[in-house]
Structure formats: structure tokens, C-alpha cells
Amino acid sequence: MGTTRPDSVTRSWERFHETFPDARVVVEDMIVEGGTVAVRTSVHGIPGTQPPTMLEMFRVRDGRIAELWGLSSLRRDS
């Protein structure tokens, strides 16, 4: 369903910002250990909601993101 590869992440954020042009992502916490990065963010500027929280973990190899995992409390409608 196109959910792997860097292009899918880019498309997802483009659609998000088209829907919520005033949205901004605020980094609340970031932990880096070796080649692993964990980031907790909140998303502001989405009308009618409390700022949702996202947790993403990245594994970096050769200066590039090799893997990305994410969880979000942002509700997605089908």
C-alpha cells in the first residue's frame, strides 16, 4: 500500500500539511544513543483537538535513516 520507502513519508506529510496548513510539530523530547534516535513530538494547529502526540524511533546508518517506526495519538479518518 505504499507505506515503505521515503516517498511514502514525504507524501504523507505533504497531505497532512495540505489538510492542516497551520500545523506545526514541536519536539518535546529527543534521545540519541548510538545509531538510534527516539523523538516525542506534539502537533499544534489542528483545529478542534488537543495537541496529539507522536513517538518516532529512527535507526540511522551511514548518515541516513535506515528504519523508522512511529506511533501517534492523531486520529485518522478513513
N, C-alpha and C positions, 0 to 999 in steps of 0.2 A: 504494500500500500504506500510505498514511497517514504517510509519512516526511518530509513537508514541513509547514510550519505550526507555530506554537508549541505547540499542543495535543499534537502527537506527542512533543515533547521532554518536556513535563510528564508525559504518560502513561508514557513510558519510564522516567523517574526514579522515579515512583510504584511501578511494577512492580519496579524494582531494589531499592528500599527495603523493599518488602513481602517480597521474597526474602531480602534481607540487612539486617535491621533495625539491626544494629550497625555497618554500613559507614559510613566517613567518608572524605571526599575532602580531600586535603591539597595545597595549591598549592605546587609545588616552584619554579616559575619563571613569571614573567609579564613580557611585553614589550608595551609600548604605543607605537605610532608613528602619529600622526595618528588616523585612524578605524579602525585595525586593531589587534587585540589577539590575542596568542598566549599560551596558557596550557598549561603542562605540569603535570599533577597525578598523584598516586599515590592508589590506593584501598586503604584499610586496613579490616580487619574482615571479610574474606571468608574463611571457614574453609577450610583446606587449600590455600591458594595464597600465593605470594609476592605482594606488592602489585603489581597491574597498574598500568601507566602509561597515561595518556590525554594526547593532544595535541589541543587545540582552537584554532581560529582563528575570530575574530569580526570582522565588518565592521560598524561602528556608524555609523548615520546618524540625525540628529535625536534623539540620546539613546537610541535603541533599537537592538537587534540586527537588522541588515538581512539578514545572511547568517551561517551557522555551518557550519564544516567540522570534522570530528573523526575521529581515529584512536585505536584503543585496543588494548592487548595483552590485554584481558579476553576470555577465551574464552566464546563464546556457543553454547550447545547449541540445536539446533532445537526 
